[in-house]
Amino acid sequence: MQQQGFSLIELVVTVVVMMAVSMFAIPAFQSSIGNSQIRTVTESIKNGLQQARVEAIKRNTRIRFTLQANGAWELGCVAPADAVACPAIISQKSASEGSSANVAIIADYPSAVFTGFGTRDPGVANGLSRVDVSSIQVARAERRDLRIILAAGGHARVCDPAVNAVGDIRKC
């Protein structure tokens, strides 16, 4: 007579092994998710800044990019004289699209204005030039914070504030 199925000992050993593996895998998985959220929010903000710059060049007018603390942003004309040609809100992203309550966003100023040449408007004294993105969910030792630097020429780049090596392109 052939026996089919698992014995109780085999089942218990399998459960114990699965529990041991999950004790190590779940924290690593949570760190990975948190760092992925940091990257997603950072890329969304950078893409919004680039879109604002392109709209300013395309429309040959001043475009304002406005960032909220929760990761939501919008861009629109600074002085919408003709709402059809240049509306007050051209594009926006809500905080619920890819962001998380666990992501912390710290910007030096809430908005940046781009000129028709695609540069940051020099007439705006307090314009956005730096955004730090972090996560409160991930332990400091495992967290990969990111920073967006908006240059005077209008170009936005992402860098890693933890990198200190000379010549490393990830360095801020």
C-alpha positions in Angstrom: 0.0 0.0 0.0 1.4 3.4 -1.1 1.2 6.4 1.2 0.2 9.7 -0.3 0.5 13.2 1.2 2.8 14.7 3.9 3.5 13.5 7.4 3.0 15.8 10.3 6.8 16.1 10.9 7.4 17.1 7.2 4.6 19.7 7.5 6.0 21.2 10.7 9.5 21.3 9.4 8.3 23.1 6.2 6.3 25.7 8.3 9.3 26.4 10.6 11.6 26.9 7.6 9.1 29.2 5.9 8.8 31.3 9.1 12.6 31.5 9.4 12.9 32.7 5.8 10.1 35.2 6.2 11.7 36.7 9.3 14.6 37.8 7.2 12.8 38.5 3.9 9.9 40.7 5.2 12.1 43.5 6.6 14.3 43.5 3.5 11.1 43.7 1.4 9.8 46.6 3.4 13.0 48.5 2.9 12.9 47.8 -0.8 9.3 49.1 -1.0 10.2 52.2 0.9 13.2 53.0 -1.2 11.1 52.4 -4.3 8.6 54.9 -3.1 11.4 57.4 -2.6 12.5 56.9 -6.2 8.9 57.1 -7.6 8.1 60.4 -5.8 11.5 61.8 -6.8 11.1 60.9 -10.4 7.5 62.3 -10.4 8.7 65.7 -9.1 11.6 65.8 -11.5 9.3 65.0 -14.4 7.0 67.7 -13.3 9.8 70.2 -13.3 10.9 69.1 -16.7 7.4 69.4 -18.0 7.1 72.9 -16.7 10.3 73.9 -18.4 9.2 72.4 -21.7 5.8 74.1 -21.5 7.5 77.5 -20.8 9.7 77.0 -23.9 6.8 75.8 -26.0 4.4 78.6 -25.0 7.2 81.2 -24.8 5.8 82.4 -21.5 6.4 82.1 -17.7 5.2 78.8 -16.2 5.0 78.2 -12.5 5.6 74.7 -11.0 4.1 74.4 -7.5 5.0 71.5 -5.1 2.9 70.5 -2.1 4.4 68.8 1.0 2.5 65.6 0.2 4.2 65.1 -3.2 1.3 66.6 -5.3 2.3 69.2 -7.9 0.8 71.4 -10.6 2.0 73.7 -13.3 0.4 76.5 -15.1 0.8 80.0 -16.5 1.9 82.7 -14.1 -0.3 85.3 -15.7 -3.0 83.5 -17.7 -4.3 86.5 -19.8 -5.9 84.1 -22.3 -7.1 81.0 -20.4 -7.5 79.1 -23.6 -3.9 79.8 -24.9 -2.3 79.5 -21.5 -4.5 78.2 -18.6 -3.7 78.7 -14.9 -3.4 74.9 -14.5 -1.8 73.0 -17.5 -1.0 69.8 -15.7 -1.1 68.4 -12.2 -0.4 65.2 -10.2 -2.3 64.4 -7.1 -0.6 62.9 -4.0 -2.4 59.6 -4.4 -0.7 58.9 -7.7 2.4 56.9 -6.7 3.1 58.8 -3.4 2.8 57.5 0.1 2.1 58.9 3.5 5.5 57.4 4.5 7.4 59.6 2.1 8.7 62.9 3.4 9.3 65.8 1.0 11.3 68.9 2.1 11.7 71.7 -0.4 13.6 75.0 0.1 10.6 76.9 -1.6 7.3 75.6 -2.8 7.4 76.8 -6.4 9.7 77.6 -9.3 9.0 79.9 -12.3 10.5 79.1 -15.7 10.9 81.7 -18.4 10.2 81.3 -22.1 13.8 80.4 -22.5 13.4 77.4 -20.1 15.6 78.9 -17.4 14.6 79.7 -13.8 13.1 83.2 -13.7 15.9 85.4 -12.1 13.2 87.9 -11.1 11.8 85.4 -8.6 14.0 85.8 -5.5 12.7 82.8 -3.6 12.3 80.0 -6.1 12.5 76.3 -5.6 16.1 75.0 -6.2 16.3 71.9 -3.9 13.9 69.1 -2.9 14.9 66.3 -0.5 12.9 63.1 -0.6 13.0 60.6 2.3 11.0 57.9 3.9 9.9 57.5 7.5 9.1 53.8 7.0 12.7 52.7 6.3 15.5 52.5 8.9 18.2 55.2 8.4 20.9 52.6 7.7 18.9 51.0 4.8 17.3 54.2 3.4 18.4 55.7 0.1 17.4 59.3 0.3 17.4 61.3 -2.9 17.7 65.0 -3.7 16.5 67.0 -6.7 18.7 70.0 -7.7 17.1 72.6 -10.0 19.9 74.6 -11.7 19.5 78.3 -12.7 19.5 77.1 -16.3 16.3 75.1 -15.6 17.7 71.6 -15.7 16.6 69.3 -12.9 18.9 66.5 -11.8 18.6 63.7 -9.1 21.5 63.0 -6.8 22.2 61.0 -3.7 23.2 63.1 -0.6 24.9 60.0 0.9 27.5 59.8 -1.9 30.7 61.6 -1.1 33.2 60.1 -3.5 34.9 62.7 -5.8 34.0 62.1 -9.4 30.9 60.0 -8.7 28.0 61.4 -10.8 25.5 60.5 -8.1 27.2 63.1 -5.7 25.2 66.2 -4.9 
